[in-house]
Amino acid sequence: MTSPSKPDRPLRSGRGVQVVVGHYNGNLPQEKLRNLTDEEINANNFNPLGWGEGGKAVRLTKEDERLSDETFGINQEAKGDVLTFLDSHCECTEGWLEPLLDRIKDNRRAVVCPVIDVINDRTFQYQKGLDMFRGGFNWNLQFRWYAMPSDMAKQRLVDPTSPIPSPTMAGGLFSIDRLYFEEIGTYDHGMDIWGGENLEISFRDFLSLMSTPQIWQCGGRVEILPCSHVGHIFRHASPHDIPGNSSGKVLDGNMVRVSEVWMDEWKFLFYKMAPQTGKLRNVVDMSERLELRRHLGCKDFRWYLENVFIDHHLPMEGDFFGRISLDTVSLCMVNRPGEPGTKKHQLNMVPCTLGFDHWQFWILTKDGHLKSDEHMCLSATQVVHTNGEWMVQLKECAGHDMELWDYNRQRRTFKHRKSGLCLTQRDPNMEKQENLSPPILTPCARGHEQQMWSLKSVNWRPEPQ
């Protein structure tokens, strides 16, 4: 059997739409599953079929579609003890649901997600996802997959099947205890159509203190379960048909709700990256969600950064945030992203700009990490088959000692802690300021002009009144 639209891809027996209605009773929940094959759907001309005991199809009207489909389902139809959300463009693998339900049985405050496998949107080729990544977000509050810290990766060697704690979730594929979801406020009904709801739920779940204190007194958990896999079609373009081409305005409105309600002072970093969103602060009514936060007795965002997203790349108290420039000329170190969809970034030297280029912004943490947006860290590695030569790298932060630097404010030098060498700009075209090569590591020398770096602070918070 093959798909008529993709004749080169055979369909597994029973492949099609899976309808999930959660009933969570006994040792394992009695889930009511109805698996519809392509032949059944085509033969019935996409009309509703029998959904089995306790299940039914719900079709939204045009008016309903303006609301979040998840919100509609919760308020009107969901009766099971466990709610499972899946994007429509998913393919479930055999045995995907049991690990999610089993974990919720152990901890009703765990919001659990499968490992997301990749389905090509053009060929439908299925590729197994990796279970070495966790959810995070960049300075623009865009969801990202980031590699887990090296110490966490080592711990997982003991039991690769154990839940992976994740600071945020992708949002389109997860299961949650229905009563717990209601206790913490379900979805934010003030959000429109799509965007930001995954971060909002993640922050709220971790920061809430109200529910069942004997399980997790410091809030819930977002977890990825390696034994559960669901395929997801990743499109090259957004499929959402937003009225009036107002996708930017809709997303900005949603994100200002996330930042204002949950992020405390770090909302100002987001507004510095997305100033158009900050202009909506006094327009969007968030009073209901702010009251919810007070009602739940939530911890602050600092606690979230210090205890949940501990390998984050946001500035903290005592960290430097701003530009790093070479003293002798007006050149700034820059983190340049590579091709879209890749994690490759390049370290370059460019003329310092008086305008806004957030790729010129760096964080020097109190413990000596040099970080930039997209979870990038300045690191170094020893080149094999050389006489101890070291090379500067810009790579995703992993939390190891190759990422540690000591800045001497008197000499204005960056010394790489592991190698003992200093960050040096060596370029024959320096005076022309074009086609500049990235910095290198050389032996430290007092008064060496190309080893003298200035830290130019940028205030990401408003000045105190």
Order of alpha helices (4+ residues) and beta strands (2+ residues): beta-beta-alpha-alpha-alpha-beta-beta-alpha-beta-beta-beta-beta-alpha-beta-beta-alpha-alpha-beta-alpha-alpha-alpha-alpha-alpha-beta-beta-beta-beta-beta-beta-beta-beta-beta-beta-beta-beta
